[in-house]
Amino acid sequence: MKTELCDLLGIKYPIIQGGMAWVADCYLASAVSKAGGLGLIATGQMPPETLKEEIRRARELTGNNVGVNILLLHTRLDEIMQVVIDEKVPVITTGAGNPGKYMEALKEAGTKVIPVVPSVALAQRMEKLGADAIVCEGTEAGGHIGEITTMAMTPQIVDAVSVPVIAAGGIADGRGMAAALALGAKGVQIGTRFMCSTECTIDPKIKEMVLKASDRDTVVTGRSTGHPVRVLKNQLSRLIEKLDKENKAEEIEEKGTGALQRAMREGDISWGSVMSGQIAGLVKEIIPCKQIIEEIMADAENTIESLNNSSLVVK
Ligand SMILES: Cc1cc2nc3c(=O)[nH]c(=O)nc-3n(C[C@H](O)[C@H](O)[C@H](O)COP(=O)(O)O)c2cc1C
């Protein structure tokens, strides 16, 4: 199954691995790209020097087909963008801001720019700025989120822009992928599922927590700060929920500082921020990225075929 996203990005399968700060390093990104999807190194607040090393290591592992996910709130954003431009990274996704200022230089370097958006208005604005595609990220997703669901937002963004739309949030198997394609997306971005891949280097305790999660185990915290984030429930999330009710935004920011790193790298399942999507309940095993991708593709094709055969329609 090939879509125009495959041609745009030079990939075999229309599957993008979500940029995930403190999770998506060169090893995960390389494994996804090698398996035929698009792997991305997530910058989070990574120093530019580290990003350069990560890109070079990924290149040694795969050739030049790993992208970078850039947090536009990065405190050293100019330097991060310069690394991307100097290294001629083939594609970036961007979150939390407006990449407009860098668009011309990125295009000149041959870098495709794919902003992640939570609404139709932002998708249209990004298309006007010259985005090559749009990731439409629904509120089901892990990490920082908007308000609209993938199901409701994807077809609305598909109708509103002419560049390819990539659906994200709540997709972890071929049924989800088939549904996204039915809504008009040309591909999917997947985060939570790849956390439980063999190649993902996060602490094993976090993988275990995702595997054990059920459908109701995530919660959105930090609404009072204006930066809501979906995480697995634990002691930290319960404390932040309490602080949210008391509108103690400053205290929440303080508790949140370093909490993602604490979870993903140190395995602090109680007081770390265990970002994860609602789809965690569907993730039941740790397997290599290649197997994840091939299973999703085969399952999506079967789902679409069975719909074509009308096997779901009771005659
Ligand atoms: C642990 C974690 C960290 C994330 N960090 C980022 C990030 O740094 N930048 C970003 O654009 N999105 C981030 N996301 C969102 C993912 O890129 C992706 O869009 C999302 O996980 C898709 O939804 P899913 O989790 O239901 O698959 C993160 C998600 C998770 C689970």
The ligand as an SDF file (V2000), in Angstrom:
LIG
                    3D

 31 33  0  0  0  0  0  0  0  0999 V2000
    6.3370   10.0750   25.5010 C   0  0  0  0  0  0  0  0  0  0  0  0
    5.8700   11.0120   24.4230 C   0  0  0  0  0  0  0  0  0  0  0  0
    6.6030   12.1510   24.1430 C   0  0  0  0  0  0  0  0  0  0  0  0
    6.2090   13.0070   23.1050 C   0  0  0  0  0  0  0  0  0  0  0  0
    6.9900   14.0910   22.8050 N   0  0  0  0  0  0  0  0  0  0  0  0
    6.7100   14.8210   21.6970 C   0  0  0  0  0  0  0  0  0  0  0  0
    7.6280   15.8160   21.2420 C   0  0  0  0  0  0  0  0  0  0  0  0
    8.7040   16.0080   21.8340 O   0  0  0  0  0  0  0  0  0  0  0  0
    7.3000   16.5190   20.1230 N   0  0  0  0  0  0  0  0  0  0  0  0
    6.1250   16.2840   19.4310 C   0  0  0  0  0  0  0  0  0  0  0  0
    5.8770   16.9460   18.4170 O   0  0  0  0  0  0  0  0  0  0  0  0
    5.2410   15.3460   19.8460 N   0  0  0  0  0  0  0  0  0  0  0  0
    5.5230   14.5910   20.9350 C   0  0  0  0  0  0  0  0  0  0  0  0
    4.6810   13.5600   21.2910 N   0  0  0  0  0  0  0  0  0  0  0  0
    3.5430   13.2270   20.4110 C   0  0  0  0  0  0  0  0  0  0  0  0
    3.9490   12.1520   19.3650 C   0  0  0  0  0  0  0  0  0  0  0  0
    4.8820   12.6620   18.4560 O   0  0  0  0  0  0  0  0  0  0  0  0
    2.7560   11.6230   18.5550 C   0  0  0  0  0  0  0  0  0  0  0  0
    2.1420   12.6380   17.7900 O   0  0  0  0  0  0  0  0  0  0  0  0
    1.7120   10.9640   19.4260 C   0  0  0  0  0  0  0  0  0  0  0  0
    2.3200   10.0800   20.3320 O   0  0  0  0  0  0  0  0  0  0  0  0
    0.7020   10.2130   18.5730 C   0  0  0  0  0  0  0  0  0  0  0  0
   -0.3150    9.6460   19.3350 O   0  0  0  0  0  0  0  0  0  0  0  0
   -0.2510    8.1500   19.9590 P   0  0  0  0  0  0  0  0  0  0  0  0
    0.5950    8.2690   21.1620 O   0  0  0  0  0  0  0  0  0  0  0  0
   -1.6690    7.8500   20.2490 O   0  0  0  0  0  0  0  0  0  0  0  0
    0.3460    7.2560   18.9150 O   0  0  0  0  0  0  0  0  0  0  0  0
    5.0370   12.7200   22.3600 C   0  0  0  0  0  0  0  0  0  0  0  0
    4.2810   11.5840   22.6800 C   0  0  0  0  0  0  0  0  0  0  0  0
    4.6900   10.7220   23.6840 C   0  0  0  0  0  0  0  0  0  0  0  0
    3.8670    9.4780   23.9580 C   0  0  0  0  0  0  0  0  0  0  0  0
  1  2  1  0
  2  3  1  0
  2 30  2  0
  3  4  2  0
  4  5  1  0
  4 28  1  0
  5  6  2  0
  6  7  1  0
  6 13  1  0
  7  8  2  0
  7  9  1  0
  9 10  1  0
 10 11  2  0
 10 12  1  0
 12 13  2  0
 13 14  1  0
 14 15  1  0
 14 28  1  0
 15 16  1  0
 16 17  1  0
 16 18  1  0
 18 19  1  0
 18 20  1  0
 20 21  1  0
 20 22  1  0
 22 23  1  0
 23 24  1  0
 24 25  2  0
 24 26  1  0
 24 27  1  0
 28 29  2  0
 29 30  1  0
 30 31  1  0
M  END
$$$$
